[in-house]
């Protein structure tokens, strides 16, 4: 059974930073594309960033230069370093693996 468990969300002031983590189990982590999505209240879920098995990365335009996605295949862990956070980054952030499994989500709130 594949499981993804996110952690690291919370409340942060505008301009601050947070680091999200996603620990995977039940799969051969290293061979899959992993991604972070987010969903704000009243909006559709959207792709934030993804990282391929070989390490190539793609980012949504709205996070380029601020967020960094990374993976540690030895620890089956996906991370998202978020810097220069804005109120519009407030959302539930989800970890996703290309076989169609989602994590439970972690809330990120950017507010003064």
Chimera marker file (.cmm) of the C-alpha trace (Angstrom):
<marker_set name="trace">
<marker id="1" x="0.000" y="0.000" z="0.000" r="1" g="1" b="0" radius="0.5"/>
<marker id="2" x="1.425" y="3.321" z="-1.110" r="1" g="1" b="0" radius="0.5"/>
<marker id="3" x="1.325" y="6.127" z="1.446" r="1" g="1" b="0" radius="0.5"/>
<marker id="4" x="2.461" y="9.738" z="1.316" r="1" g="1" b="0" radius="0.5"/>
<marker id="5" x="2.665" y="11.737" z="4.536" r="1" g="1" b="0" radius="0.5"/>
<marker id="6" x="3.282" y="15.489" z="4.446" r="1" g="1" b="0" radius="0.5"/>
<marker id="7" x="4.610" y="17.660" z="7.245" r="1" g="1" b="0" radius="0.5"/>
<marker id="8" x="5.994" y="21.147" z="7.783" r="1" g="1" b="0" radius="0.5"/>
<marker id="9" x="3.017" y="23.389" z="7.153" r="1" g="1" b="0" radius="0.5"/>
<marker id="10" x="2.018" y="26.216" z="9.442" r="1" g="1" b="0" radius="0.5"/>
<marker id="11" x="1.479" y="29.937" z="9.843" r="1" g="1" b="0" radius="0.5"/>
<marker id="12" x="4.158" y="32.305" z="8.557" r="1" g="1" b="0" radius="0.5"/>
<marker id="13" x="4.369" y="36.041" z="7.957" r="1" g="1" b="0" radius="0.5"/>
<marker id="14" x="4.681" y="37.460" z="4.436" r="1" g="1" b="0" radius="0.5"/>
<marker id="15" x="8.282" y="37.256" z="3.287" r="1" g="1" b="0" radius="0.5"/>
<marker id="16" x="8.960" y="34.272" z="5.531" r="1" g="1" b="0" radius="0.5"/>
<marker id="17" x="9.986" y="30.711" z="4.720" r="1" g="1" b="0" radius="0.5"/>
<marker id="18" x="8.696" y="27.197" z="5.288" r="1" g="1" b="0" radius="0.5"/>
<marker id="19" x="9.962" y="23.770" z="4.323" r="1" g="1" b="0" radius="0.5"/>
<marker id="20" x="7.495" y="21.021" z="3.513" r="1" g="1" b="0" radius="0.5"/>
<marker id="21" x="8.388" y="17.354" z="3.568" r="1" g="1" b="0" radius="0.5"/>
<marker id="22" x="6.671" y="14.262" z="2.195" r="1" g="1" b="0" radius="0.5"/>
<marker id="23" x="7.696" y="10.793" z="3.256" r="1" g="1" b="0" radius="0.5"/>
<marker id="24" x="6.704" y="7.961" z="0.953" r="1" g="1" b="0" radius="0.5"/>
<marker id="25" x="6.279" y="4.280" z="1.711" r="1" g="1" b="0" radius="0.5"/>
<marker id="26" x="5.143" y="1.216" z="-0.172" r="1" g="1" b="0" radius="0.5"/>
<marker id="27" x="6.763" y="2.095" z="-3.476" r="1" g="1" b="0" radius="0.5"/>
<marker id="28" x="10.102" y="2.231" z="-5.233" r="1" g="1" b="0" radius="0.5"/>
<marker id="29" x="10.390" y="5.961" z="-4.678" r="1" g="1" b="0" radius="0.5"/>
<marker id="30" x="13.415" y="6.623" z="-6.845" r="1" g="1" b="0" radius="0.5"/>
<marker id="31" x="11.817" y="5.656" z="-10.164" r="1" g="1" b="0" radius="0.5"/>
<marker id="32" x="8.775" y="7.933" z="-10.018" r="1" g="1" b="0" radius="0.5"/>
<marker id="33" x="8.054" y="11.544" z="-10.831" r="1" g="1" b="0" radius="0.5"/>
<marker id="34" x="6.966" y="13.353" z="-7.664" r="1" g="1" b="0" radius="0.5"/>
<marker id="35" x="5.134" y="16.629" z="-7.385" r="1" g="1" b="0" radius="0.5"/>
<marker id="36" x="3.671" y="19.235" z="-5.060" r="1" g="1" b="0" radius="0.5"/>
<marker id="37" x="0.196" y="20.627" z="-5.716" r="1" g="1" b="0" radius="0.5"/>
<marker id="38" x="-1.811" y="23.169" z="-3.789" r="1" g="1" b="0" radius="0.5"/>
<marker id="39" x="-5.453" y="24.084" z="-3.386" r="1" g="1" b="0" radius="0.5"/>
<marker id="40" x="-6.684" y="27.380" z="-2.027" r="1" g="1" b="0" radius="0.5"/>
<marker id="41" x="-10.253" y="27.820" z="-0.734" r="1" g="1" b="0" radius="0.5"/>
<marker id="42" x="-12.698" y="28.037" z="-3.628" r="1" g="1" b="0" radius="0.5"/>
<marker id="43" x="-10.041" y="27.282" z="-6.225" r="1" g="1" b="0" radius="0.5"/>
<marker id="44" x="-8.962" y="24.258" z="-8.208" r="1" g="1" b="0" radius="0.5"/>
<marker id="45" x="-5.954" y="22.212" z="-7.235" r="1" g="1" b="0" radius="0.5"/>
<marker id="46" x="-2.893" y="23.387" z="-9.156" r="1" g="1" b="0" radius="0.5"/>
<marker id="47" x="0.593" y="22.099" z="-9.834" r="1" g="1" b="0" radius="0.5"/>
<marker id="48" x="3.317" y="23.901" z="-7.896" r="1" g="1" b="0" radius="0.5"/>
<marker id="49" x="6.416" y="21.929" z="-8.874" r="1" g="1" b="0" radius="0.5"/>
<marker id="50" x="7.489" y="18.490" z="-9.979" r="1" g="1" b="0" radius="0.5"/>
<marker id="51" x="10.727" y="16.550" z="-10.027" r="1" g="1" b="0" radius="0.5"/>
<marker id="52" x="11.435" y="13.642" z="-12.335" r="1" g="1" b="0" radius="0.5"/>
<marker id="53" x="13.245" y="10.481" z="-11.340" r="1" g="1" b="0" radius="0.5"/>
<marker id="54" x="16.405" y="11.791" z="-12.975" r="1" g="1" b="0" radius="0.5"/>
<marker id="55" x="16.241" y="15.034" z="-11.029" r="1" g="1" b="0" radius="0.5"/>
<marker id="56" x="14.859" y="17.430" z="-13.675" r="1" g="1" b="0" radius="0.5"/>
<marker id="57" x="12.528" y="20.026" z="-12.180" r="1" g="1" b="0" radius="0.5"/>
<marker id="58" x="9.584" y="22.077" z="-13.397" r="1" g="1" b="0" radius="0.5"/>
<marker id="59" x="7.952" y="24.978" z="-11.591" r="1" g="1" b="0" radius="0.5"/>
<marker id="60" x="4.744" y="26.914" z="-11.970" r="1" g="1" b="0" radius="0.5"/>
<marker id="61" x="5.427" y="30.493" z="-13.008" r="1" g="1" b="0" radius="0.5"/>
<marker id="62" x="3.971" y="31.840" z="-9.774" r="1" g="1" b="0" radius="0.5"/>
<marker id="63" x="6.686" y="30.141" z="-7.658" r="1" g="1" b="0" radius="0.5"/>
<marker id="64" x="9.741" y="30.364" z="-9.894" r="1" g="1" b="0" radius="0.5"/>
<marker id="65" x="12.680" y="31.849" z="-8.041" r="1" g="1" b="0" radius="0.5"/>
<marker id="66" x="10.987" y="31.412" z="-4.654" r="1" g="1" b="0" radius="0.5"/>
<marker id="67" x="10.342" y="27.685" z="-4.225" r="1" g="1" b="0" radius="0.5"/>
<marker id="68" x="12.732" y="24.756" z="-4.639" r="1" g="1" b="0" radius="0.5"/>
<marker id="69" x="11.665" y="21.131" z="-4.981" r="1" g="1" b="0" radius="0.5"/>
<marker id="70" x="14.086" y="18.364" z="-4.070" r="1" g="1" b="0" radius="0.5"/>
<marker id="71" x="14.142" y="14.662" z="-3.367" r="1" g="1" b="0" radius="0.5"/>
<marker id="72" x="16.202" y="12.268" z="-1.259" r="1" g="1" b="0" radius="0.5"/>
<marker id="73" x="15.804" y="8.855" z="-2.824" r="1" g="1" b="0" radius="0.5"/>
<marker id="74" x="17.714" y="7.129" z="-0.006" r="1" g="1" b="0" radius="0.5"/>
<marker id="75" x="15.118" y="8.406" z="2.479" r="1" g="1" b="0" radius="0.5"/>
<marker id="76" x="12.096" y="8.273" z="0.121" r="1" g="1" b="0" radius="0.5"/>
<marker id="77" x="11.481" y="11.919" z="0.907" r="1" g="1" b="0" radius="0.5"/>
<marker id="78" x="10.252" y="14.804" z="-1.203" r="1" g="1" b="0" radius="0.5"/>
<marker id="79" x="10.774" y="18.390" z="-0.028" r="1" g="1" b="0" radius="0.5"/>
<marker id="80" x="9.601" y="21.860" z="-0.953" r="1" g="1" b="0" radius="0.5"/>
<marker id="81" x="11.576" y="24.844" z="0.293" r="1" g="1" b="0" radius="0.5"/>
<marker id="82" x="9.360" y="27.917" z="0.140" r="1" g="1" b="0" radius="0.5"/>
<marker id="83" x="10.931" y="31.360" z="0.468" r="1" g="1" b="0" radius="0.5"/>
<marker id="84" x="9.568" y="34.886" z="0.097" r="1" g="1" b="0" radius="0.5"/>
<marker id="85" x="6.091" y="33.639" z="0.888" r="1" g="1" b="0" radius="0.5"/>
<marker id="86" x="3.091" y="35.744" z="-0.096" r="1" g="1" b="0" radius="0.5"/>
<marker id="87" x="-0.479" y="35.755" z="1.240" r="1" g="1" b="0" radius="0.5"/>
<marker id="88" x="-1.601" y="34.276" z="-2.078" r="1" g="1" b="0" radius="0.5"/>
<marker id="89" x="0.517" y="31.192" z="-1.333" r="1" g="1" b="0" radius="0.5"/>
<marker id="90" x="-1.992" y="30.292" z="1.388" r="1" g="1" b="0" radius="0.5"/>
<marker id="91" x="-3.380" y="26.847" z="0.544" r="1" g="1" b="0" radius="0.5"/>
<marker id="92" x="-3.357" y="23.190" z="1.429" r="1" g="1" b="0" radius="0.5"/>
<marker id="93" x="-0.253" y="21.654" z="-0.115" r="1" g="1" b="0" radius="0.5"/>
<marker id="94" x="-0.361" y="18.066" z="-1.350" r="1" g="1" b="0" radius="0.5"/>
<marker id="95" x="2.345" y="15.598" z="-2.213" r="1" g="1" b="0" radius="0.5"/>
<marker id="96" x="1.660" y="13.485" z="-5.320" r="1" g="1" b="0" radius="0.5"/>
<marker id="97" x="3.268" y="10.508" z="-7.031" r="1" g="1" b="0" radius="0.5"/>
<marker id="98" x="2.680" y="9.853" z="-10.723" r="1" g="1" b="0" radius="0.5"/>
<marker id="99" x="0.913" y="6.529" z="-10.105" r="1" g="1" b="0" radius="0.5"/>
<marker id="100" x="-2.020" y="8.569" z="-8.846" r="1" g="1" b="0" radius="0.5"/>
<marker id="101" x="-1.582" y="8.658" z="-5.086" r="1" g="1" b="0" radius="0.5"/>
<marker id="102" x="-2.035" y="11.801" z="-2.980" r="1" g="1" b="0" radius="0.5"/>
<marker id="103" x="-0.966" y="12.703" z="0.503" r="1" g="1" b="0" radius="0.5"/>
<marker id="104" x="-3.441" y="14.047" z="3.042" r="1" g="1" b="0" radius="0.5"/>
<marker id="105" x="-2.242" y="17.625" z="2.642" r="1" g="1" b="0" radius="0.5"/>
<marker id="106" x="-0.664" y="20.181" z="4.940" r="1" g="1" b="0" radius="0.5"/>
<marker id="107" x="-1.999" y="23.688" z="5.534" r="1" g="1" b="0" radius="0.5"/>
<marker id="108" x="0.207" y="26.675" z="4.743" r="1" g="1" b="0" radius="0.5"/>
<marker id="109" x="-1.086" y="30.065" z="5.858" r="1" g="1" b="0" radius="0.5"/>
<marker id="110" x="0.764" y="33.270" z="5.013" r="1" g="1" b="0" radius="0.5"/>
<marker id="111" x="-0.557" y="36.164" z="7.044" r="1" g="1" b="0" radius="0.5"/>
<marker id="112" x="0.580" y="39.011" z="9.244" r="1" g="1" b="0" radius="0.5"/>
<link id1="1" id2="2" r="1" g="1" b="0" radius="0.2"/>
<link id1="2" id2="3" r="1" g="1" b="0" radius="0.2"/>
<link id1="3" id2="4" r="1" g="1" b="0" radius="0.2"/>
<link id1="4" id2="5" r="1" g="1" b="0" radius="0.2"/>
<link id1="5" id2="6" r="1" g="1" b="0" radius="0.2"/>
<link id1="6" id2="7" r="1" g="1" b="0" radius="0.2"/>
<link id1="7" id2="8" r="1" g="1" b="0" radius="0.2"/>
<link id1="8" id2="9" r="1" g="1" b="0" radius="0.2"/>
<link id1="9" id2="10" r="1" g="1" b="0" radius="0.2"/>
<link id1="10" id2="11" r="1" g="1" b="0" radius="0.2"/>
<link id1="11" id2="12" r="1" g="1" b="0" radius="0.2"/>
<link id1="12" id2="13" r="1" g="1" b="0" radius="0.2"/>
<link id1="13" id2="14" r="1" g="1" b="0" radius="0.2"/>
<link id1="14" id2="15" r="1" g="1" b="0" radius="0.2"/>
<link id1="15" id2="16" r="1" g="1" b="0" radius="0.2"/>
<link id1="16" id2="17" r="1" g="1" b="0" radius="0.2"/>
<link id1="17" id2="18" r="1" g="1" b="0" radius="0.2"/>
<link id1="18" id2="19" r="1" g="1" b="0" radius="0.2"/>
<link id1="19" id2="20" r="1" g="1" b="0" radius="0.2"/>
<link id1="20" id2="21" r="1" g="1" b="0" radius="0.2"/>
<link id1="21" id2="22" r="1" g="1" b="0" radius="0.2"/>
<link id1="22" id2="23" r="1" g="1" b="0" radius="0.2"/>
<link id1="23" id2="24" r="1" g="1" b="0" radius="0.2"/>
<link id1="24" id2="25" r="1" g="1" b="0" radius="0.2"/>
<link id1="25" id2="26" r="1" g="1" b="0" radius="0.2"/>
<link id1="26" id2="27" r="1" g="1" b="0" radius="0.2"/>
<link id1="27" id2="28" r="1" g="1" b="0" radius="0.2"/>
<link id1="28" id2="29" r="1" g="1" b="0" radius="0.2"/>
<link id1="29" id2="30" r="1" g="1" b="0" radius="0.2"/>
<link id1="30" id2="31" r="1" g="1" b="0" radius="0.2"/>
<link id1="31" id2="32" r="1" g="1" b="0" radius="0.2"/>
<link id1="32" id2="33" r="1" g="1" b="0" radius="0.2"/>
<link id1="33" id2="34" r="1" g="1" b="0" radius="0.2"/>
<link id1="34" id2="35" r="1" g="1" b="0" radius="0.2"/>
<link id1="35" id2="36" r="1" g="1" b="0" radius="0.2"/>
<link id1="36" id2="37" r="1" g="1" b="0" radius="0.2"/>
<link id1="37" id2="38" r="1" g="1" b="0" radius="0.2"/>
<link id1="38" id2="39" r="1" g="1" b="0" radius="0.2"/>
<link id1="39" id2="40" r="1" g="1" b="0" radius="0.2"/>
<link id1="40" id2="41" r="1" g="1" b="0" radius="0.2"/>
<link id1="41" id2="42" r="1" g="1" b="0" radius="0.2"/>
<link id1="42" id2="43" r="1" g="1" b="0" radius="0.2"/>
<link id1="43" id2="44" r="1" g="1" b="0" radius="0.2"/>
<link id1="44" id2="45" r="1" g="1" b="0" radius="0.2"/>
<link id1="45" id2="46" r="1" g="1" b="0" radius="0.2"/>
<link id1="46" id2="47" r="1" g="1" b="0" radius="0.2"/>
<link id1="47" id2="48" r="1" g="1" b="0" radius="0.2"/>
<link id1="48" id2="49" r="1" g="1" b="0" radius="0.2"/>
<link id1="49" id2="50" r="1" g="1" b="0" radius="0.2"/>
<link id1="50" id2="51" r="1" g="1" b="0" radius="0.2"/>
<link id1="51" id2="52" r="1" g="1" b="0" radius="0.2"/>
<link id1="52" id2="53" r="1" g="1" b="0" radius="0.2"/>
<link id1="53" id2="54" r="1" g="1" b="0" radius="0.2"/>
<link id1="54" id2="55" r="1" g="1" b="0" radius="0.2"/>
<link id1="55" id2="56" r="1" g="1" b="0" radius="0.2"/>
<link id1="56" id2="57" r="1" g="1" b="0" radius="0.2"/>
<link id1="57" id2="58" r="1" g="1" b="0" radius="0.2"/>
<link id1="58" id2="59" r="1" g="1" b="0" radius="0.2"/>
<link id1="59" id2="60" r="1" g="1" b="0" radius="0.2"/>
<link id1="60" id2="61" r="1" g="1" b="0" radius="0.2"/>
<link id1="61" id2="62" r="1" g="1" b="0" radius="0.2"/>
<link id1="62" id2="63" r="1" g="1" b="0" radius="0.2"/>
<link id1="63" id2="64" r="1" g="1" b="0" radius="0.2"/>
<link id1="64" id2="65" r="1" g="1" b="0" radius="0.2"/>
<link id1="65" id2="66" r="1" g="1" b="0" radius="0.2"/>
<link id1="66" id2="67" r="1" g="1" b="0" radius="0.2"/>
<link id1="67" id2="68" r="1" g="1" b="0" radius="0.2"/>
<link id1="68" id2="69" r="1" g="1" b="0" radius="0.2"/>
<link id1="69" id2="70" r="1" g="1" b="0" radius="0.2"/>
<link id1="70" id2="71" r="1" g="1" b="0" radius="0.2"/>
<link id1="71" id2="72" r="1" g="1" b="0" radius="0.2"/>
<link id1="72" id2="73" r="1" g="1" b="0" radius="0.2"/>
<link id1="73" id2="74" r="1" g="1" b="0" radius="0.2"/>
<link id1="74" id2="75" r="1" g="1" b="0" radius="0.2"/>
<link id1="75" id2="76" r="1" g="1" b="0" radius="0.2"/>
<link id1="76" id2="77" r="1" g="1" b="0" radius="0.2"/>
<link id1="77" id2="78" r="1" g="1" b="0" radius="0.2"/>
<link id1="78" id2="79" r="1" g="1" b="0" radius="0.2"/>
<link id1="79" id2="80" r="1" g="1" b="0" radius="0.2"/>
<link id1="80" id2="81" r="1" g="1" b="0" radius="0.2"/>
<link id1="81" id2="82" r="1" g="1" b="0" radius="0.2"/>
<link id1="82" id2="83" r="1" g="1" b="0" radius="0.2"/>
<link id1="83" id2="84" r="1" g="1" b="0" radius="0.2"/>
<link id1="84" id2="85" r="1" g="1" b="0" radius="0.2"/>
<link id1="85" id2="86" r="1" g="1" b="0" radius="0.2"/>
<link id1="86" id2="87" r="1" g="1" b="0" radius="0.2"/>
<link id1="87" id2="88" r="1" g="1" b="0" radius="0.2"/>
<link id1="88" id2="89" r="1" g="1" b="0" radius="0.2"/>
<link id1="89" id2="90" r="1" g="1" b="0" radius="0.2"/>
<link id1="90" id2="91" r="1" g="1" b="0" radius="0.2"/>
<link id1="91" id2="92" r="1" g="1" b="0" radius="0.2"/>
<link id1="92" id2="93" r="1" g="1" b="0" radius="0.2"/>
<link id1="93" id2="94" r="1" g="1" b="0" radius="0.2"/>
<link id1="94" id2="95" r="1" g="1" b="0" radius="0.2"/>
<link id1="95" id2="96" r="1" g="1" b="0" radius="0.2"/>
<link id1="96" id2="97" r="1" g="1" b="0" radius="0.2"/>
<link id1="97" id2="98" r="1" g="1" b="0" radius="0.2"/>
<link id1="98" id2="99" r="1" g="1" b="0" radius="0.2"/>
<link id1="99" id2="100" r="1" g="1" b="0" radius="0.2"/>
<link id1="100" id2="101" r="1" g="1" b="0" radius="0.2"/>
<link id1="101" id2="102" r="1" g="1" b="0" radius="0.2"/>
<link id1="102" id2="103" r="1" g="1" b="0" radius="0.2"/>
<link id1="103" id2="104" r="1" g="1" b="0" radius="0.2"/>
<link id1="104" id2="105" r="1" g="1" b="0" radius="0.2"/>
<link id1="105" id2="106" r="1" g="1" b="0" radius="0.2"/>
<link id1="106" id2="107" r="1" g="1" b="0" radius="0.2"/>
<link id1="107" id2="108" r="1" g="1" b="0" radius="0.2"/>
<link id1="108" id2="109" r="1" g="1" b="0" radius="0.2"/>
<link id1="109" id2="110" r="1" g="1" b="0" radius="0.2"/>
<link id1="110" id2="111" r="1" g="1" b="0" radius="0.2"/>
<link id1="111" id2="112" r="1" g="1" b="0" radius="0.2"/>
</marker_set>
